[in-house]
Amino acid sequence: MTPTWISITAVLGAGFGLAVFLAVHELRPASPALGPALARLQPPTGAAAPQSARSKAINRLANQMQRIIPATDLRLLGRTPEEFVTSLIVAGLLGLAVPSILLGMLALTGRSFGTGVPVGAAIGFAALLVLIVYRDVGQKAVIARRECRRAVCTYLDLVALQRAAGRGTEESLIRAASKGNGWVFSRIRQTLLHAELSVSAPWDGLKQLGTDLGVPELGDLGDIMQAAGVTGAQVYRTLRARATSLRAQIRTDELARAELRTSQLEIPGALLLVVLMLLALYPFAARLLAAPAVN
């Protein structure tokens, strides 16, 4: 084993140890934090709490990566950019460490590798893990946004029923939000509570929430309720029509997604037929190729 290979193995091994430490630290159960919950209800106006050196470094890195960080998807999933950057760092360190461990074990059996093989394998695997973590956020956000649209459709119906019962605009929004379960209704209740504590219009909070989460249907609800709260318009029919339209749109999207998955299922079947045809034709091809040799 050459000195260069020993140095590379030592560096990658140290990176693997750091990756394991960060992974264990992030997976360790934490005590409930009341600070973030209070910050969501009432953003602080004074000086920020002191941060550690690692937190400051991650914050600076997150600020530098604002253009490539999916901020809307992270807000939808309830994650901060700092947490996302930390997950990317952990994935990169794991990607650097795993190939070095595997190649180190092979080197102990007597096999030797050049300098380019371990470095290229480590960098390539690290890039692959970082890409997987990045794409995972987008895929989870698509699923969460789809669930959010279904919940907003239900919320539209509930608000319409409250208006039909003679409730006021703000009371209809609050009562309808209290009838639902799930994280979407929880976010809506937090938004309405924040609007109540800050003495602001609840429909403005719903429109801002729709913008933050990338769900324009919440903004449409805010516009409809603003018309009811400001001009006193009768919005029952408008709410039911918007709920019906959204429900039809969701149904269309689900049918399109089902057709896409059905078409994707045909690809393995076609490949299986090709493999079976090759297996059936192989004896005849082997005989044809072997016939001149016999003569």
C-alpha atoms as a printed R data frame, in Angstrom:
    type eleno elety resid chain resno       x       y       z
1   ATOM     1    CA   MET     A     1   0.000   0.000   0.000
2   ATOM     2    CA   THR     A     2   1.589   3.290  -1.132
3   ATOM     3    CA   PRO     A     3   1.876   6.346   1.166
4   ATOM     4    CA   THR     A     4  -0.465   8.280  -1.128
5   ATOM     5    CA   TRP     A     5  -3.156   5.614  -0.787
6   ATOM     6    CA   ILE     A     6  -2.685   5.553   3.006
7   ATOM     7    CA   SER     A     7  -3.141   9.345   3.192
8   ATOM     8    CA   ILE     A     8  -6.250   9.266   1.037
9   ATOM     9    CA   THR     A     9  -7.723   6.437   3.114
10  ATOM    10    CA   ALA     A    10  -7.016   8.326   6.345
11  ATOM    11    CA   VAL     A    11  -8.681  11.502   5.078
12  ATOM    12    CA   LEU     A    12 -11.746   9.680   3.778
13  ATOM    13    CA   GLY     A    13 -11.952   7.667   6.995
14  ATOM    14    CA   ALA     A    14 -11.971  10.887   9.009
15  ATOM    15    CA   GLY     A    15 -14.759  12.150   6.783
16  ATOM    16    CA   PHE     A    16 -16.724   8.974   7.395
17  ATOM    17    CA   GLY     A    17 -16.339   9.405  11.152
18  ATOM    18    CA   LEU     A    18 -17.555  12.981  10.940
19  ATOM    19    CA   ALA     A    19 -20.512  11.879   8.817
20  ATOM    20    CA   VAL     A    20 -21.481   9.200  11.333
21  ATOM    21    CA   PHE     A    21 -21.250  11.728  14.173
22  ATOM    22    CA   LEU     A    22 -23.457  14.234  12.349
23  ATOM    23    CA   ALA     A    23 -25.975  11.545  11.393
24  ATOM    24    CA   VAL     A    24 -26.255  10.315  14.997
25  ATOM    25    CA   HIS     A    25 -26.519  13.893  16.254
26  ATOM    26    CA   GLU     A    26 -29.334  14.729  13.830
27  ATOM    27    CA   LEU     A    27 -31.257  11.497  14.457
28  ATOM    28    CA   ARG     A    28 -31.099  11.836  18.242
29  ATOM    29    CA   PRO     A    29 -34.540  12.704  19.676
30  ATOM    30    CA   ALA     A    30 -34.662  16.321  20.747
31  ATOM    31    CA   SER     A    31 -36.727  17.895  23.491
32  ATOM    32    CA   PRO     A    32 -39.787  19.883  22.340
33  ATOM    33    CA   ALA     A    33 -38.773  23.401  21.373
34  ATOM    34    CA   LEU     A    34 -41.236  26.083  22.400
35  ATOM    35    CA   GLY     A    35 -39.237  28.854  20.751
36  ATOM    36    CA   PRO     A    36 -40.058  27.979  17.126
37  ATOM    37    CA   ALA     A    37 -43.739  27.502  17.981
38  ATOM    38    CA   LEU     A    38 -43.909  30.938  19.610
39  ATOM    39    CA   ALA     A    39 -41.952  32.424  16.701
40  ATOM    40    CA   ARG     A    40 -44.552  31.151  14.249
41  ATOM    41    CA   LEU     A    41 -47.301  32.845  16.248
42  ATOM    42    CA   GLN     A    42 -45.438  36.099  16.861
43  ATOM    43    CA   PRO     A    43 -42.133  36.721  15.029
44  ATOM    44    CA   PRO     A    44 -39.541  38.271  17.380
45  ATOM    45    CA   THR     A    45 -38.697  41.931  16.907
46  ATOM    46    CA   GLY     A    46 -35.724  42.163  19.236
47  ATOM    47    CA   ALA     A    47 -32.216  40.795  18.980
48  ATOM    48    CA   ALA     A    48 -31.798  37.235  17.818
49  ATOM    49    CA   ALA     A    49 -30.688  34.534  20.216
50  ATOM    50    CA   PRO     A    50 -26.952  33.754  20.261
51  ATOM    51    CA   GLN     A    51 -25.915  30.984  17.881
52  ATOM    52    CA   SER     A    52 -23.076  28.537  17.960
53  ATOM    53    CA   ALA     A    53 -20.204  28.703  15.485
54  ATOM    54    CA   ARG     A    54 -21.546  25.698  13.585
55  ATOM    55    CA   SER     A    55 -25.026  27.257  13.333
56  ATOM    56    CA   LYS     A    56 -23.552  30.508  12.066
57  ATOM    57    CA   ALA     A    57 -21.508  28.675   9.446
58  ATOM    58    CA   ILE     A    58 -24.561  26.729   8.274
59  ATOM    59    CA   ASN     A    59 -26.624  29.947   8.163
60  ATOM    60    CA   ARG     A    60 -23.974  31.653   6.025
61  ATOM    61    CA   LEU     A    61 -23.856  28.654   3.700
62  ATOM    62    CA   ALA     A    62 -27.667  28.603   3.462
63  ATOM    63    CA   ASN     A    63 -27.666  32.315   2.574
64  ATOM    64    CA   GLN     A    64 -25.107  31.695  -0.165
65  ATOM    65    CA   MET     A    65 -27.202  28.811  -1.562
66  ATOM    66    CA   GLN     A    66 -30.505  30.711  -1.660
67  ATOM    67    CA   ARG     A    67 -30.742  30.454  -5.452
68  ATOM    68    CA   ILE     A    68 -30.625  26.653  -5.482
69  ATOM    69    CA   ILE     A    69 -32.481  25.957  -2.232
70  ATOM    70    CA   PRO     A    70 -36.179  25.056  -2.847
71  ATOM    71    CA   ALA     A    71 -37.477  27.506  -0.253
72  ATOM    72    CA   THR     A    72 -41.167  27.038  -1.130
73  ATOM    73    CA   ASP     A    73 -40.942  23.253  -0.876
74  ATOM    74    CA   LEU     A    74 -39.106  23.512   2.437
75  ATOM    75    CA   ARG     A    75 -41.762  25.823   3.879
76  ATOM    76    CA   LEU     A    76 -44.425  23.376   2.711
77  ATOM    77    CA   LEU     A    77 -42.635  20.505   4.462
78  ATOM    78    CA   GLY     A    78 -42.011  22.557   7.600
79  ATOM    79    CA   ARG     A    79 -38.223  22.493   7.232
80  ATOM    80    CA   THR     A    80 -35.723  25.317   7.407
81  ATOM    81    CA   PRO     A    81 -32.983  26.021   4.846
82  ATOM    82    CA   GLU     A    82 -30.415  25.323   7.553
83  ATOM    83    CA   GLU     A    83 -31.807  21.822   8.095
84  ATOM    84    CA   PHE     A    84 -31.773  21.222   4.345
85  ATOM    85    CA   VAL     A    85 -28.151  22.354   4.023
86  ATOM    86    CA   THR     A    86 -27.204  20.140   6.978
87  ATOM    87    CA   SER     A    87 -28.805  17.122   5.305
88  ATOM    88    CA   LEU     A    88 -26.875  17.885   2.103
89  ATOM    89    CA   ILE     A    89 -23.618  18.084   4.067
90  ATOM    90    CA   VAL     A    90 -24.302  14.799   5.863
91  ATOM    91    CA   ALA     A    91 -25.197  13.103   2.559
92  ATOM    92    CA   GLY     A    92 -22.014  14.406   0.946
93  ATOM    93    CA   LEU     A    93 -19.829  13.216   3.817
94  ATOM    94    CA   LEU     A    94 -21.450   9.790   3.756
95  ATOM    95    CA   GLY     A    95 -20.888   9.655   0.013
96  ATOM    96    CA   LEU     A    96 -17.218  10.441   0.529
97  ATOM    97    CA   ALA     A    97 -16.846   7.857   3.270
98  ATOM    98    CA   VAL     A    98 -18.613   4.768   1.912
99  ATOM    99    CA   PRO     A    99 -16.425   4.220  -1.180
100 ATOM   100    CA   SER     A   100 -13.283   4.748   0.871
101 ATOM   101    CA   ILE     A   101 -14.375   2.080   3.344
102 ATOM   102    CA   LEU     A   102 -15.223  -0.392   0.583
103 ATOM   103    CA   LEU     A   103 -12.011   0.242  -1.333
104 ATOM   104    CA   GLY     A   104 -10.032   0.099   1.897
105 ATOM   105    CA   MET     A   105 -11.459  -3.339   2.644
106 ATOM   106    CA   LEU     A   106 -10.538  -4.469  -0.876
107 ATOM   107    CA   ALA     A   107  -7.043  -3.036  -0.413
108 ATOM   108    CA   LEU     A   108  -6.588  -5.158   2.707
109 ATOM   109    CA   THR     A   109  -7.154  -8.268   0.562
110 ATOM   110    CA   GLY     A   110  -4.143  -7.337  -1.573
111 ATOM   111    CA   ARG     A   111  -5.768  -5.411  -4.381
112 ATOM   112    CA   SER     A   112  -4.216  -2.080  -5.257
113 ATOM   113    CA   PHE     A   113  -5.919   0.923  -6.806
114 ATOM   114    CA   GLY     A   114  -4.569   4.069  -8.315
115 ATOM   115    CA   THR     A   115  -5.132   7.489  -6.850
116 ATOM   116    CA   GLY     A   116  -7.876   8.368  -9.320
117 ATOM   117    CA   VAL     A   117 -10.137   5.397  -8.561
118 ATOM   118    CA   PRO     A   118 -10.877   6.137  -4.852
119 ATOM   119    CA   VAL     A   119 -11.080   9.894  -5.411
120 ATOM   120    CA   GLY     A   120 -13.411   9.539  -8.391
121 ATOM   121    CA   ALA     A   121 -15.578   6.948  -6.631
122 ATOM   122    CA   ALA     A   122 -15.868   9.099  -3.488
123 ATOM   123    CA   ILE     A   123 -16.733  12.283  -5.386
124 ATOM   124    CA   GLY     A   124 -19.197  10.501  -7.663
125 ATOM   125    CA   PHE     A   125 -21.000   8.719  -4.824
126 ATOM   126    CA   ALA     A   126 -21.132  11.926  -2.764
127 ATOM   127    CA   ALA     A   127 -22.667  13.798  -5.695
128 ATOM   128    CA   LEU     A   128 -25.186  10.987  -6.159
129 ATOM   129    CA   LEU     A   129 -26.289  11.084  -2.504
130 ATOM   130    CA   VAL     A   130 -26.586  14.885  -2.566
131 ATOM   131    CA   LEU     A   131 -28.743  14.664  -5.699
132 ATOM   132    CA   ILE     A   132 -30.943  12.001  -4.077
133 ATOM   133    CA   VAL     A   133 -31.492  14.188  -0.993
134 ATOM   134    CA   TYR     A   134 -32.267  17.207  -3.190
135 ATOM   135    CA   ARG     A   135 -34.760  15.301  -5.347
136 ATOM   136    CA   ASP     A   136 -36.349  13.702  -2.289
137 ATOM   137    CA   VAL     A   137 -37.415  17.140  -1.044
138 ATOM   138    CA   GLY     A   138 -39.083  17.898  -4.367
139 ATOM   139    CA   GLN     A   139 -40.908  14.556  -4.464
140 ATOM   140    CA   LYS     A   140 -42.154  14.931  -0.893
141 ATOM   141    CA   ALA     A   141 -43.273  18.489  -1.670
142 ATOM   142    CA   VAL     A   142 -45.311  17.279  -4.662
143 ATOM   143    CA   ILE     A   143 -47.092  14.728  -2.465
144 ATOM   144    CA   ALA     A   144 -47.639  17.272   0.317
145 ATOM   145    CA   ARG     A   145 -48.955  19.889  -2.119
146 ATOM   146    CA   ARG     A   146 -51.380  17.346  -3.557
147 ATOM   147    CA   GLU     A   147 -52.612  16.549  -0.048
148 ATOM   148    CA   CYS     A   148 -52.861  20.255   0.721
149 ATOM   149    CA   ARG     A   149 -55.087  20.860  -2.302
150 ATOM   150    CA   ARG     A   150 -57.465  18.107  -1.203
151 ATOM   151    CA   ALA     A   151 -57.608  19.594   2.294
152 ATOM   152    CA   VAL     A   152 -58.264  23.082   0.887
153 ATOM   153    CA   CYS     A   153 -61.135  21.640  -1.162
154 ATOM   154    CA   THR     A   154 -62.659  20.268   2.036
155 ATOM   155    CA   TYR     A   155 -62.010  23.566   3.814
156 ATOM   156    CA   LEU     A   156 -63.875  25.452   1.077
157 ATOM   157    CA   ASP     A   157 -66.934  23.265   1.624
158 ATOM   158    CA   LEU     A   158 -66.746  23.734   5.401
159 ATOM   159    CA   VAL     A   159 -66.472  27.527   5.076
160 ATOM   160    CA   ALA     A   160 -69.421  27.525   2.673
161 ATOM   161    CA   LEU     A   161 -71.513  25.566   5.177
162 ATOM   162    CA   GLN     A   162 -70.598  28.005   7.943
163 ATOM   163    CA   ARG     A   163 -71.621  30.935   5.750
164 ATOM   164    CA   ALA     A   164 -74.903  29.204   4.901
165 ATOM   165    CA   ALA     A   165 -75.533  28.858   8.643
166 ATOM   166    CA   GLY     A   166 -75.330  32.640   9.015
167 ATOM   167    CA   ARG     A   167 -71.826  32.894  10.515
168 ATOM   168    CA   GLY     A   168 -69.671  35.944   9.969
169 ATOM   169    CA   THR     A   169 -66.645  35.976   7.715
170 ATOM   170    CA   GLU     A   170 -63.935  35.545  10.356
171 ATOM   171    CA   GLU     A   171 -66.062  33.200  12.445
172 ATOM   172    CA   SER     A   172 -66.701  31.011   9.409
173 ATOM   173    CA   LEU     A   173 -62.995  30.673   8.726
174 ATOM   174    CA   ILE     A   174 -62.145  29.853  12.342
175 ATOM   175    CA   ARG     A   175 -65.001  27.396  12.872
176 ATOM   176    CA   ALA     A   176 -64.321  25.614   9.580
177 ATOM   177    CA   ALA     A   177 -60.613  25.266  10.431
178 ATOM   178    CA   SER     A   178 -61.470  23.745  13.818
179 ATOM   179    CA   LYS     A   179 -63.529  20.988  12.159
180 ATOM   180    CA   GLY     A   180 -60.672  19.500  10.177
181 ATOM   181    CA   ASN     A   181 -57.726  17.302  11.109
182 ATOM   182    CA   GLY     A   182 -54.265  16.945   9.665
183 ATOM   183    CA   TRP     A   183 -51.243  19.157   9.196
184 ATOM   184    CA   VAL     A   184 -52.947  21.361   6.592
185 ATOM   185    CA   PHE     A   185 -55.750  22.390   8.937
186 ATOM   186    CA   SER     A   186 -53.173  22.824  11.685
187 ATOM   187    CA   ARG     A   187 -51.245  25.306   9.515
188 ATOM   188    CA   ILE     A   188 -54.486  27.125   8.687
189 ATOM   189    CA   ARG     A   189 -55.410  27.357  12.381
190 ATOM   190    CA   GLN     A   190 -51.946  28.731  13.177
191 ATOM   191    CA   THR     A   191 -52.329  31.325  10.438
192 ATOM   192    CA   LEU     A   192 -55.755  32.426  11.659
193 ATOM   193    CA   LEU     A   193 -54.526  32.566  15.256
194 ATOM   194    CA   HIS     A   194 -51.543  34.680  14.221
195 ATOM   195    CA   ALA     A   195 -53.879  37.017  12.329
196 ATOM   196    CA   GLU     A   196 -56.091  37.307  15.400
197 ATOM   197    CA   LEU     A   197 -53.158  38.075  17.714
198 ATOM   198    CA   SER     A   198 -51.661  40.606  15.306
199 ATOM   199    CA   VAL     A   199 -55.084  42.238  14.701
200 ATOM   200    CA   SER     A   200 -54.912  41.718  10.945
201 ATOM   201    CA   ALA     A   201 -57.384  40.392   8.401
202 ATOM   202    CA   PRO     A   202 -57.507  36.567   8.314
203 ATOM   203    CA   TRP     A   203 -57.859  36.476   4.521
204 ATOM   204    CA   ASP     A   204 -54.549  38.303   4.194
205 ATOM   205    CA   GLY     A   205 -52.948  35.556   6.276
206 ATOM   206    CA   LEU     A   206 -54.510  32.861   4.078
207 ATOM   207    CA   LYS     A   207 -53.244  34.539   0.915
208 ATOM   208    CA   GLN     A   208 -49.746  34.809   2.400
209 ATOM   209    CA   LEU     A   209 -49.893  31.171   3.485
210 ATOM   210    CA   GLY     A   210 -50.888  30.138  -0.042
211 ATOM   211    CA   THR     A   211 -47.939  32.086  -1.454
212 ATOM   212    CA   ASP     A   212 -45.501  30.605   1.078
213 ATOM   213    CA   LEU     A   213 -46.635  27.030   0.452
214 ATOM   214    CA   GLY     A   214 -47.066  27.352  -3.310
215 ATOM   215    CA   VAL     A   215 -50.788  26.533  -3.065
216 ATOM   216    CA   PRO     A   216 -52.725  29.231  -4.988
217 ATOM   217    CA   GLU     A   217 -56.063  27.709  -3.961
218 ATOM   218    CA   LEU     A   218 -55.587  29.198  -0.480
219 ATOM   219    CA   GLY     A   219 -55.058  32.584  -2.103
220 ATOM   220    CA   ASP     A   220 -58.324  32.154  -4.012
221 ATOM   221    CA   LEU     A   221 -60.114  31.439  -0.743
222 ATOM   222    CA   GLY     A   222 -58.550  34.561   0.750
223 ATOM   223    CA   ASP     A   223 -59.793  36.670  -2.167
224 ATOM   224    CA   ILE     A   224 -63.316  35.259  -1.878
225 ATOM   225    CA   MET     A   225 -63.491  35.874   1.872
226 ATOM   226    CA   GLN     A   226 -62.014  39.347   1.447
227 ATOM   227    CA   ALA     A   227 -64.929  40.196  -0.841
228 ATOM   228    CA   ALA     A   228 -67.292  38.933   1.846
229 ATOM   229    CA   GLY     A   229 -65.544  40.760   4.683
230 ATOM   230    CA   VAL     A   230 -65.016  44.097   2.942
231 ATOM   231    CA   THR     A   231 -68.065  44.487   0.707
232 ATOM   232    CA   GLY     A   232 -70.405  42.036   2.448
233 ATOM   233    CA   ALA     A   233 -70.883  39.941  -0.691
234 ATOM   234    CA   GLN     A   234 -72.790  36.682  -0.515
235 ATOM   235    CA   VAL     A   235 -70.079  34.148  -1.232
236 ATOM   236    CA   TYR     A   236 -71.823  30.842  -0.522
237 ATOM   237    CA   ARG     A   237 -72.359  30.006  -4.186
238 ATOM   238    CA   THR     A   238 -68.876  31.248  -5.059
239 ATOM   239    CA   LEU     A   239 -67.301  28.997  -2.418
240 ATOM   240    CA   ARG     A   240 -69.253  25.942  -3.541
241 ATOM   241    CA   ALA     A   241 -68.443  26.624  -7.190
242 ATOM   242    CA   ARG     A   242 -64.729  27.007  -6.373
243 ATOM   243    CA   ALA     A   243 -64.800  23.772  -4.352
244 ATOM   244    CA   THR     A   244 -66.513  21.929  -7.214
245 ATOM   245    CA   SER     A   245 -64.018  23.283  -9.729
246 ATOM   246    CA   LEU     A   246 -61.070  22.337  -7.528
247 ATOM   247    CA   ARG     A   247 -62.501  18.867  -6.962
248 ATOM   248    CA   ALA     A   248 -62.862  18.349 -10.714
249 ATOM   249    CA   GLN     A   249 -59.310  19.551 -11.264
250 ATOM   250    CA   ILE     A   250 -57.992  17.155  -8.605
251 ATOM   251    CA   ARG     A   251 -59.928  14.304 -10.214
252 ATOM   252    CA   THR     A   252 -58.463  15.131 -13.625
253 ATOM   253    CA   ASP     A   253 -54.928  15.244 -12.229
254 ATOM   254    CA   GLU     A   254 -55.410  11.913 -10.457
255 ATOM   255    CA   LEU     A   255 -56.699  10.274 -13.649
256 ATOM   256    CA   ALA     A   256 -53.746  11.624 -15.622
257 ATOM   257    CA   ARG     A   257 -51.337  10.348 -12.983
258 ATOM   258    CA   ALA     A   258 -53.032   6.924 -13.001
259 ATOM   259    CA   GLU     A   259 -52.772   6.725 -16.812
260 ATOM   260    CA   LEU     A   260 -49.090   7.649 -16.614
261 ATOM   261    CA   ARG     A   261 -48.422   4.908 -14.083
262 ATOM   262    CA   THR     A   262 -50.363   2.419 -16.200
263 ATOM   263    CA   SER     A   263 -48.243   3.263 -19.228
264 ATOM   264    CA   GLN     A   264 -45.094   2.925 -17.138
265 ATOM   265    CA   LEU     A   265 -46.188  -0.552 -16.044
266 ATOM   266    CA   GLU     A   266 -46.260  -1.627 -19.691
267 ATOM   267    CA   ILE     A   267 -42.508  -1.056 -20.053
268 ATOM   268    CA   PRO     A   268 -41.431  -3.983 -17.784
269 ATOM   269    CA   GLY     A   269 -43.905  -6.250 -19.610
270 ATOM   270    CA   ALA     A   270 -42.428  -5.294 -22.996
271 ATOM   271    CA   LEU     A   271 -38.893  -5.892 -21.705
272 ATOM   272    CA   LEU     A   272 -39.950  -9.287 -20.361
273 ATOM   273    CA   LEU     A   273 -41.326 -10.250 -23.783
274 ATOM   274    CA   VAL     A   274 -38.043  -9.213 -25.393
275 ATOM   275    CA   VAL     A   275 -36.077 -11.341 -22.933
276 ATOM   276    CA   LEU     A   276 -38.348 -14.337 -23.550
277 ATOM   277    CA   MET     A   277 -37.949 -13.929 -27.315
278 ATOM   278    CA   LEU     A   278 -34.167 -13.818 -26.965
279 ATOM   279    CA   LEU     A   279 -34.202 -16.953 -24.804
280 ATOM   280    CA   ALA     A   280 -36.391 -18.735 -27.353
281 ATOM   281    CA   LEU     A   281 -34.221 -17.701 -30.312
282 ATOM   282    CA   TYR     A   282 -30.889 -18.390 -28.619
283 ATOM   283    CA   PRO     A   283 -30.761 -22.195 -29.384
284 ATOM   284    CA   PHE     A   284 -31.488 -21.607 -33.077
285 ATOM   285    CA   ALA     A   285 -28.911 -18.801 -33.284
286 ATOM   286    CA   ALA     A   286 -26.332 -20.948 -31.500
287 ATOM   287    CA   ARG     A   287 -26.906 -23.810 -33.955
288 ATOM   288    CA   LEU     A   288 -26.599 -21.530 -36.942
289 ATOM   289    CA   LEU     A   289 -23.330 -20.112 -35.648
290 ATOM   290    CA   ALA     A   290 -21.956 -23.544 -34.767
291 ATOM   291    CA   ALA     A   291 -22.949 -25.228 -38.070
292 ATOM   292    CA   PRO     A   292 -20.019 -23.848 -40.218
293 ATOM   293    CA   ALA     A   293 -17.533 -24.881 -37.543
294 ATOM   294    CA   VAL     A   294 -18.770 -28.488 -37.688
295 ATOM   295    CA   ASN     A   295 -18.452 -28.654 -41.462
